[in-house]
Amino acid sequence: MSSIILAFRAFFALLFGGSLPDDLVAQLGLAPKQAPAPKAQPTPPVPVIKPADGALQLLGMLQREARAVDFFMEDFGAYTDEQVGGAAREVHDRTREMLVRHFAPAPVIDAVEGSTANPPGGNAALIKYIGNVPASGKPPAGVLRHRGWRATSVSLPKLSSREDLTVLALAEIEVE
């Protein structure tokens, strides 16, 4: 008899109220309606930056700003020394500007090459010793053969996950 009463209650609750009361839902063993959970917006993938990306970025910058890849990939066999020298001067000037702008290079030892020098601050890790180097002890003074370079700042464009860094220079097609 209780099944008939439950059926009548459910019928009239739906007919006049449009929904079942919670106690009736529990008695009938039905799960209460839940609002669908809002769909979470998919998070964009985090770009994975590999060590090679920095090298490709720098090589691409050298090509875009100084045409260095064009210069080094050119076969100079058919050109005169004057033609090669003229091209080298342009590539040199543009490359120098790019290096100064993005890396601000400064000498490790700011002294005249050929003069006597000591490691800066006694830090032998900044020096490559050549010649007759003692096996141990205090890092020795010697003749400065190369001042060395260090970047005093780094200012590179932000890498984009959509950019194909393997493309160092876009091909160019002129349409007439």
CYANA upper distance limits for C-alpha pairs under 8 A (distance plus 0.5 A):
  1 MET  CA      5 ILE  CA      7.10
  2 SER  CA      6 LEU  CA      6.63
  3 SER  CA      7 ALA  CA      6.61
  4 ILE  CA      8 PHE  CA      6.69
  5 ILE  CA      9 ARG  CA      6.58
  6 LEU  CA     10 ALA  CA      6.52
  6 LEU  CA     24 LEU  CA      8.07
  7 ALA  CA     11 PHE  CA      6.52
  8 PHE  CA     12 PHE  CA      6.61
  9 ARG  CA     13 ALA  CA      6.38
 10 ALA  CA     14 LEU  CA      6.58
 10 ALA  CA     20 LEU  CA      6.90
 10 ALA  CA     24 LEU  CA      7.82
 11 PHE  CA     15 LEU  CA      6.51
 12 PHE  CA     16 PHE  CA      6.37
 12 PHE  CA     17 GLY  CA      8.20
 13 ALA  CA     17 GLY  CA      5.65
 13 ALA  CA     18 GLY  CA      7.09
 13 ALA  CA     19 SER  CA      6.75
 13 ALA  CA     20 LEU  CA      6.27
 13 ALA  CA     21 PRO  CA      7.95
 14 LEU  CA     18 GLY  CA      4.87
 14 LEU  CA     19 SER  CA      5.49
 14 LEU  CA     20 LEU  CA      6.64
 20 LEU  CA     24 LEU  CA      6.86
 20 LEU  CA     25 VAL  CA      6.79
 21 PRO  CA     25 VAL  CA      6.83
 22 ASP  CA     26 ALA  CA      6.72
 22 ASP  CA     32 PRO  CA      8.07
 23 ASP  CA     27 GLN  CA      6.70
 24 LEU  CA     28 LEU  CA      6.60
 25 VAL  CA     29 GLY  CA      6.66
 25 VAL  CA     30 LEU  CA      5.78
 25 VAL  CA     31 ALA  CA      7.54
 25 VAL  CA     32 PRO  CA      7.42
 26 ALA  CA     30 LEU  CA      6.63
 26 ALA  CA     31 ALA  CA      7.97
 47 PRO  CA    160 SER  CA      8.31
 47 PRO  CA    161 SER  CA      5.75
 48 VAL  CA    161 SER  CA      8.05
 49 ILE  CA     53 ASP  CA      6.88
 50 LYS  CA     54 GLY  CA      8.20
 51 PRO  CA     55 ALA  CA      7.86
 52 ALA  CA     56 LEU  CA      6.69
 53 ASP  CA     57 GLN  CA      6.43
 53 ASP  CA    165 LEU  CA      7.13
 54 GLY  CA     58 LEU  CA      6.67
 55 ALA  CA     59 LEU  CA      6.67
 56 LEU  CA     60 GLY  CA      6.49
 56 LEU  CA    165 LEU  CA      6.25
 56 LEU  CA    166 THR  CA      6.88
 56 LEU  CA    168 LEU  CA      7.87
 57 GLN  CA     61 MET  CA      6.69
 57 GLN  CA    165 LEU  CA      6.69
 58 LEU  CA     62 LEU  CA      6.71
 59 LEU  CA     63 GLN  CA      6.79
 59 LEU  CA     69 VAL  CA      8.22
 59 LEU  CA    168 LEU  CA      7.25
 60 GLY  CA     64 ARG  CA      6.60
 60 GLY  CA    165 LEU  CA      7.93
 60 GLY  CA    167 VAL  CA      8.00
 60 GLY  CA    168 LEU  CA      4.85
 60 GLY  CA    169 ALA  CA      7.19
 61 MET  CA     65 GLU  CA      6.32
 61 MET  CA     66 ALA  CA      8.35
 61 MET  CA    168 LEU  CA      8.42
 62 LEU  CA     66 ALA  CA      5.87
 62 LEU  CA     67 ARG  CA      6.83
 62 LEU  CA     68 ALA  CA      6.08
 62 LEU  CA     69 VAL  CA      7.75
 62 LEU  CA     95 THR  CA      7.05
 62 LEU  CA     98 MET  CA      8.02
 63 GLN  CA     67 ARG  CA      4.59
 63 GLN  CA     68 ALA  CA      5.47
 63 GLN  CA     69 VAL  CA      5.86
 63 GLN  CA     70 ASP  CA      7.61
 63 GLN  CA    168 LEU  CA      7.12
 63 GLN  CA    169 ALA  CA      7.14
 64 ARG  CA    168 LEU  CA      8.33
 64 ARG  CA    169 ALA  CA      7.25
 65 GLU  CA     94 ARG  CA      7.02
 65 GLU  CA     95 THR  CA      7.66
 65 GLU  CA     98 MET  CA      7.40
 66 ALA  CA     90 GLU  CA      8.28
 66 ALA  CA     91 VAL  CA      5.80
 66 ALA  CA     92 HIS  CA      8.26
 66 ALA  CA     94 ARG  CA      5.33
 66 ALA  CA     95 THR  CA      5.82
 66 ALA  CA     98 MET  CA      8.33
 67 ARG  CA     71 PHE  CA      6.82
 67 ARG  CA     91 VAL  CA      7.15
 68 ALA  CA     72 PHE  CA      6.71
 68 ALA  CA     91 VAL  CA      6.70
 68 ALA  CA     95 THR  CA      8.07
 69 VAL  CA     73 MET  CA      6.42
 70 ASP  CA     74 GLU  CA      6.58
 71 PHE  CA     87 ALA  CA      8.20
 71 PHE  CA     88 ALA  CA      8.24
 71 PHE  CA     91 VAL  CA      7.93
 76 PHE  CA     84 VAL  CA      7.57
 79 TYR  CA     83 GLN  CA      6.56
 79 TYR  CA     84 VAL  CA      7.03
 80 THR  CA     84 VAL  CA      6.86
 81 ASP  CA     85 GLY  CA      6.44
 82 GLU  CA     86 GLY  CA      6.62
 83 GLN  CA     87 ALA  CA      6.82
 84 VAL  CA     88 ALA  CA      6.48
 85 GLY  CA     89 ARG  CA      6.62
 86 GLY  CA     90 GLU  CA      7.14
 87 ALA  CA     91 VAL  CA      6.84
 88 ALA  CA     92 HIS  CA      6.37
 89 ARG  CA     93 ASP  CA      6.63
 90 GLU  CA     94 ARG  CA      6.75
 91 VAL  CA     95 THR  CA      6.42
 92 HIS  CA     96 ARG  CA      6.50
 93 ASP  CA     97 GLU  CA      6.80
 94 ARG  CA     98 MET  CA      6.77
 95 THR  CA     99 LEU  CA      6.64
 96 ARG  CA    100 VAL  CA      6.62
 97 GLU  CA    101 ARG  CA      6.58
 98 MET  CA    102 HIS  CA      6.59
 99 LEU  CA    103 PHE  CA      5.94
 99 LEU  CA    104 ALA  CA      7.09
 99 LEU  CA    105 PRO  CA      7.70
100 VAL  CA    104 ALA  CA      4.90
100 VAL  CA    105 PRO  CA      6.72
101 ARG  CA    155 SER  CA      8.13
102 HIS  CA    153 SER  CA      7.83
102 HIS  CA    154 VAL  CA      6.07
102 HIS  CA    155 SER  CA      5.23
102 HIS  CA    156 LEU  CA      6.61
103 PHE  CA    151 ALA  CA      5.69
103 PHE  CA    152 THR  CA      6.93
103 PHE  CA    153 SER  CA      5.64
103 PHE  CA    154 VAL  CA      5.16
103 PHE  CA    155 SER  CA      6.96
104 ALA  CA    151 ALA  CA      6.22
104 ALA  CA    152 THR  CA      5.93
104 ALA  CA    153 SER  CA      6.24
104 ALA  CA    154 VAL  CA      7.90
105 PRO  CA    149 TRP  CA      6.63
105 PRO  CA    150 ARG  CA      5.99
105 PRO  CA    151 ALA  CA      4.99
105 PRO  CA    152 THR  CA      6.35
105 PRO  CA    153 SER  CA      8.30
106 ALA  CA    149 TRP  CA      6.06
106 ALA  CA    150 ARG  CA      6.06
106 ALA  CA    151 ALA  CA      6.93
106 ALA  CA    152 THR  CA      7.07
107 PRO  CA    147 ARG  CA      6.14
107 PRO  CA    148 GLY  CA      5.93
107 PRO  CA    149 TRP  CA      4.99
107 PRO  CA    150 ARG  CA      6.74
108 VAL  CA    120 PRO  CA      8.08
108 VAL  CA    126 LEU  CA      7.86
108 VAL  CA    147 ARG  CA      6.41
108 VAL  CA    148 GLY  CA      5.52
108 VAL  CA    149 TRP  CA      5.74
108 VAL  CA    150 ARG  CA      6.54
109 ILE  CA    117 ALA  CA      8.48
109 ILE  CA    119 PRO  CA      8.26
109 ILE  CA    120 PRO  CA      7.08
109 ILE  CA    147 ARG  CA      5.64
109 ILE  CA    148 GLY  CA      7.22
110 ASP  CA    147 ARG  CA      7.06
111 ALA  CA    115 SER  CA      7.77
111 ALA  CA    117 ALA  CA      8.19
111 ALA  CA    144 LEU  CA      8.45
111 ALA  CA    147 ARG  CA      7.49
112 VAL  CA    144 LEU  CA      7.99
112 VAL  CA    147 ARG  CA      8.31
113 GLU  CA    143 VAL  CA      8.16
113 GLU  CA    144 LEU  CA      5.56
113 GLU  CA    145 ARG  CA      5.91
113 GLU  CA    146 HIS  CA      6.61
113 GLU  CA    147 ARG  CA      7.14
114 GLY  CA    143 VAL  CA      6.12
114 GLY  CA    144 LEU  CA      5.69
114 GLY  CA    145 ARG  CA      6.41
115 SER  CA    143 VAL  CA      6.02
115 SER  CA    144 LEU  CA      6.16
116 THR  CA    141 ALA  CA      7.22
116 THR  CA    142 GLY  CA      5.87
116 THR  CA    143 VAL  CA      5.03
116 THR  CA    144 LEU  CA      6.44
117 ALA  CA    141 ALA  CA      6.02
117 ALA  CA    142 GLY  CA      6.12
117 ALA  CA    143 VAL  CA      6.57
117 ALA  CA    144 LEU  CA      6.28
118 ASN  CA    122 GLY  CA      7.59
118 ASN  CA    139 PRO  CA      8.41
118 ASN  CA    140 PRO  CA      7.33
118 ASN  CA    141 ALA  CA      5.03
118 ASN  CA    142 GLY  CA      7.24
119 PRO  CA    123 ASN  CA      6.08
119 PRO  CA    124 ALA  CA      6.16
119 PRO  CA    126 LEU  CA      7.55
119 PRO  CA    127 ILE  CA      6.98
119 PRO  CA    139 PRO  CA      7.82
119 PRO  CA    141 ALA  CA      7.77
120 PRO  CA    124 ALA  CA      8.33
120 PRO  CA    126 LEU  CA      8.05
122 GLY  CA    139 PRO  CA      7.76
123 ASN  CA    127 ILE  CA      8.23
124 ALA  CA    128 LYS  CA      8.46
124 ALA  CA    139 PRO  CA      6.68
129 TYR  CA    133 VAL  CA      7.23
159 LEU  CA    163 GLU  CA      8.05
